[in-house]
Amino acid sequence: MDRLPTELSLSQVDRIVRERLSRLDISLGEEFLAQVRGALEPLQGSIDIARGELRSLVAMATAAEELAVLRSINEQLVGVASDLFLATGSAPMVQEICTAAREAIVERVLELARRELYFAGSYCEAPLSLFAVGSAGRREELLFSDQDYLFLHGSGEVISVQMGEEPGDYFARLGSVFVNKLEAVGISRCSGGIMPVNEAWRGSVQQWESRLSHMLRLERSDWEKSIVNLIALMDVRFICGDRDLGLGFGKSVRSRVRENPQAIRHMARVVSSMRLSKGFLRRFVVEADGLHRGEFNIKVMAWMPLVMCIRLLAVHVGIEETSTPARIDRLRDTGRLTDQMASELADAYHVITGHRLLQQNRLRKRIIDDACYINPHELPGPERERLRKAIGIIDDLQNMIRSEFSMATSADRFINRSC
C-alpha cells in the first residue's frame, strides 16, 4: 500500500542523514546519529505499546462474559488509538488496531447473543456468517464507530420452545439481541439501518440472491434505495461465523454488480456528483450561518466522495480489496490511475482521515460537539493548503469519472449526511 510515497520518503531521509554526516567528524557524527536514534526510539516505543495493548484487548474481548467488560475494552481502545495517533500521526495504524479490536468485540457479542437465546430455549443449527460493510468492511475504523453489519445464514432445524419457529424467525430475534448488545458496549446503531435487526440486512443464501436480483433490476419505484444499498454492499467483508458459507459472498456480490452496466452507471452518477468543499478560486465552501458557520462537513464534503469514487473504480475493474488505500494501489498497478494521481489520492486520503481523527480526539476531550465539522481557516497555513490540495484532487477524480461515464447531475438527496 502506498509503496511509491513510502519509498520516496525513505530515500529522502537517507539522503538528509548522509548529507549531514558528510560534514561531520567521527565524534560529531556519532553525536548526530545518537540524536536521530533519540528521535526515533519514542516512535518505536509508542508503536510497541499500542501493539501490546491491542493483544491484551483482543484477549480480554475473546474471554469477556459481561457486556460491561466489553464496553470497558471499547473505551480503552479509543484511548490507546488516540495516544498512538497523537504520537505518530499515522491514520493507518489507528485503523488497523481499531478494526482488529472491534472485530474481537463484535465476534464476542455475537457469541453472547446466541448464548442468551440458547438459555432462553431457542437454538438453530443453521450456519451463520457475519459480514461488515462501511468502515468496518474496508478495515478503516476510527476512534468511534457505528454498526454496519449483516447476517447471511443457511437452512437448518430450529430447536425452540416456540413451536413452528423457522430459521428466519430465529435469526430475526438473534439480530435484535445482537444489535442491542452492540449498542450496550458502545457501538452505536447505524443511522442508515444497516443492521441485522432490519429484515433487509439479514437472510438466507436464497433470500440474498433474490434481494440482489431485485436491487439490480433498478425498478422505478425504489431504484434510489437500491443504488444506495448496492453502494454499501460493495464493501462487504466476512468477519466471523461459518467460513464455508460466507467465503465468496462478497466477491459474488461485487461480480454481479460489475456485470450490470446500468447499476455501475447509476453509481457513477451518484459518486461523481457529490458536493465538495471547493468553490470559486479554490475557496472552501463553508456553512454561511447556524451552529457550524464558517465550517464544513469534512466527512460528507471530502472523505465520502473520495472513498466512494475509489470504490466505484475498483469494483468496476474487478479489484477485490476493500480498503481505500489498497484499492488506490491496485488501480495504479492496473493502469487505471497514473502514478502521480494515485500518489496524490493516497495523500488526500491520509490528510482527510488525519483531520477526522484529530476532530474525533477533540470530541473525545469535549472540546467540540461534532467531529464531522472543521473550520479550515483555523488551520495553520501549510495544513490548510494540504487540505485544499486534497479536495482538489478529489474534484479531478470526479471529473475523470464524469468523463468516463459521460454524465453530470446532482446526487445530494442520495447521501446520508449523518455522522
N, C-alpha and C positions, 0 to 999 in steps of 0.2 A: 504494500500500500504506500502511495506517495513516494516511490523509490527515487524519482528524479530530484525532488526538492531535498530529500534526506541526503543524497549523495553530494549535492552541491553544498549543503551546509557543512558536512564533514570535511569536504575539500577546503572550504573557506577557513574553518577552524584550524586545520592542519597548516595552511599557508600562513595564517596570522601567527601561530605559535613558532613556526620555523623562522619567519622573518624577524620576530623578536629575539629568538635565540641567536640568530646570526650576528647580532650586535652586542652580545654579552660574553664576558669571560666565563670560565667554569664556575667560579663562586657565585656570580650574579645569575648565571644560567640556572644553577641548582635552586637558587632562591626563587627565581621566577616560576620554575616548574612546581615548586612546593606551593606557591600561591595558586597556581592553576588547579592542583590537586585539592587544595583547601576549598576552592570554589565548587568543585565537582562532588566532593565527598558528601556535603549536606544533601545534594540532589539524590545521590545514590541511597543515602540514609532514608530519605522520605519515601523513595520507591520501595525499599526493603520493608519499612514499617507498614506501608499500605498493603504489600503482598502478604505479610504475616497476619495483618488484621483481616484480610479477605479470607485466608484459610480458616481462621478462627470463626469468623461469622458464618461461613458456609457450613462448617462442622456443627456449630450451635443450631443453625437452622434445620439441618438434617435430623437432629435429635430432639428438637423442641416438641413439647407436649401441650403447651399453652399458647394461646394467641397473644397474651401479654408479652411472652418471651420473644415471639416473632416481631411484635411491634417494636420492642426494645432493640432488636437486631437491626431492623429497618432504620431506626433513628440513629443508631451507632454508625451504620453505613453512610448516612448523609454526612456525619461529622468526619469520618475517615476520607470520603471522597472530596469533601470541601477542603480539608487540610492538604490533600495531595495536589489539588488544582492550584491552590494558593502558593504551594511550594514550587511546583514545576511548570504551571501554566499549560499543562497537557490535557486537552479535552479527550483524546482517545484513551488515555489511562483511566480517566474518570468513567468514561463509558464502559470500559472493559470491566472494572470492578463493580460498578452499579448493576450491569447486566448479569454478571455471574452470581452476585449475591442475591439479587431479586429472583433469579430463576430458582435458586435453592429455596427461597422463602415461598414462592408460588407453588413449587412442587410439594413442599411440606403441607401447605394449606389445602391442596387438593387431597392429599392423603388423610388429613384430619377431617375434611368434609365427607369423604367416603366412609371413614370410620364412624362418624356421627350417624349417618344413615344406617350403617350396619347395626349399630347398637339400638337404633330405633326400630329395627326389624325389617330393613329393606336392603337387598343386595342384588346386583345384576352381574352376571358372568360375562356379559358382552364386553369386548375390548374397548378401551377408550384412549384417545390421543388428545393431548392438549397442545394447541398452537397459539403463537403470539403473532400479532400484526403491529403496525405502528413502530414506535421507537424500540420496543422490545423485539419485534420481528427483525429489525435492522441491527440489533445489538448496539443501539445508540441511546441507552437510557441515561438520564442526567440525575441530578440530585433528587428531584421529585418526579413521580411517575403516576400515571393512572392506568386503569385496566384496559387492555386491548387483547382479549383472548377469545378463542372459540373452541368448541368441542367437535371432534369427529369420532363417532362411535360405530361399532359393529352391531351385529344382532346376537341375541342370546337370551336365555331364560332369566326372568326376574323372579327372585325369591322375596316375597313381601307379605306383610300382614294385610296389605290392601289387595284383596282378591281382584284378579283380572288386570293388574298393572302391567303396562307394556314398557319396553326399553325406553321409548320416548318419554314416558311419564317419569321414569326413574331419573333420567338424565336432566329433565326439566327441574326436578327437585334438587338434584346434585348441583346444577348450575346456580340455583338460588342460594344454596348454602355456601357454595364456593365464593360467590361474589360478596356475600355478606361478611364472610370471614376475611377476605382480602381487604375490604373496607376497614374492618376492625384492626388490622395490622398496619394501617396507614397508607394503603394503596387505594386511592380514591376511584370512584366509579367513572367510567368513560362517558363524557358528555355526549358522544355520538352514539352511545348504546352498544358498542362492540363488546359484548359480554355474553357468556353462555346462559345467563338468566333470560335473555331475549331469544325467542324461537328462531329468529333469522340467523343467529350465530351459534347454533348447535344442530347436530343432525347426523344421521347415518350416512354411509357412503352414497347410497342411492338418493337420499334427500339432498345431499350436497351436489350431486351430479344434476339433479332436476333443478335445483336452485341456480346453479351456474348457467344452465341452458336457458332458464328464464331471463337471467340478467343479460346474457349475450344476445337475446332477441331484441333488446332495447325497445320494448313496446312503448308507444307514445304516452300512455297513461302514467308510467313511472320510470321513464328512461333516465331521468336525472338521478333518482335514488340508485338505480342500477349502476350508473357510472361511478358514483361516489363509493359504493360498496366494492366494485371491481378494483378501483384505485387502492382501497385499503387492503384488499386481498393480494395485491402484488408483492407485499412484504411478508406474506405468511411464512412462518418458520416453526418447525417441530420443537417443542420444549421438553415434554416428558410423556410417559404413558406407553402404550403399545407401539413399539417402533415399527413392527411389520405392517401394522395398519396405517401408520402415519407416514412412513417412508414413501416419498414420491408424490405426496398430495400437493405440496407447494409447487413442485415442478410441473405437475399436471395442470394446475390452475393457471400458471403463467403461460404454459403452452397453448391452452385453449384461448386465452385472451390474445396472444400473439397471432394466432391463426384467424382472428376475426378482425379484418381491416376496419370495419365500421367502429368497433369498440376502441381500437387504437386511435383512430382519427378523433373520436369524441374525447378521449383522454388528452390528446394533444391539444385540442381546442380549450380544454379546461386549464391545463398547466401553463400553456403559453400565454394566457391572457390574465393570469393572476396579477394583481396590482403589486408594484414595488414602491418602496420609499425613494423614488427617483423622479425629480421634476425638472423644470426648465433650468438650463445651465448647470446641470448635475446637483441641484439643490435637493436636500432631503425633503420629502413630503411628510409633514407632521400634522398632528391634530391642531385645529385652529382655536378650539375652546374646550371647555369641560375639564374633568379631572386630570386628563393627560395632555393638556395644552402644551405644545412645544415638543411633544414626544411622538414616537411611532411604535407600532406593534412589531417588534423585530421578528417574532415568530411567524406572523401572518404575512408580513410585507418584505421578508428577506429569506428566512430559513425555509419556510414551507415551499415557496416557489422553486428554490434550488433543489431541495430533496425530491420534489415531485417531478421536476423536469428530468433529473438524472434517472429516477426510477423508470419513467416512460421510455427513455432511450435504451436503458439496459434491458428492459423486458422486450422491447421491440426487436432487438438483435439477438435475443436468446441468452443473455447473461444471467446466471443463476445466483450469483452473490446477492445478498440483500442489503449489506451495509453501503452507505453512500460513498465513503472513500474507496471501498473495494470496487464499486461499480464504476467510479471515475477512472480508476486504474485500468480496469478491463476495457472500458470504452476507448482508452488511449491505445491499449495493446491491439485492439481490433481495428484501429484506424478511424473510428468514428469521431474521435476528438484529436486535435493536434496536440503535440507535446506542450506547447505554450498554453493552450486553452485548458487542458487537463490540469496543468500546474496551477493556473490562476483559479480554477474552480475548486481545487483542493484547498488552496489558501483561503478562498472565500468561505468554504465550509468551516474551516478551523477558526477563522476570525469571528464569524457569526455565532458559532457554537460556543466559543470562548466568552463572548459577550452575554450569551444566555446563561452560562454558568456563573459569571460574575453577578448577574442580576438575581439568579436564584440564591446565591450566597447572601446578597443584600436582603433578600426577602427573609431568609432564614434568621438573619440578625435583626429583623423587623425595622430595617432602615427604609424599605419601601413596602407597598402593599400589593404590588402586581409585578411579577417578574418578567412579563411579556413586553412591557413598555420601556423604552430607553430614550433619553434626551441626547441626541448626537452632538449638540452644541456644548454639552458639559464634558465631553471627552477631550483629552489632550489632542493637539493638532495632528500629530502623526497617526494616532488611533482613529481619529475622525476620518482621515484620508484613506486609511486601510479599509474602514467600513464602507466609505463611498466607492472605493475601487471594487470591493466585494459585490456590492449591489449592481455596479456597472457590468461586471462580467456575467451576472445572472440575467441582466437585460439582454446581453449579447446571446446568451444561451436560448432565451425565449424567442429572440428574433430568428435564430437558426431553426428552431422547431417550427415557427410560423412559416418560414420559407420552405422547409422540407415538406410540411403537410398542407401548405397553401391555405392559410386561414388567418382570421383576425376577428375576435369577438370579445365579449366580457363574460367572465366566469365568476364574478364576485358572489352571486347567490348560491353557488355550489359549495362554497368553502365555509367550514365551521370555524368561526373566528374565536371561539372559546380557547382558553389556555389551561 
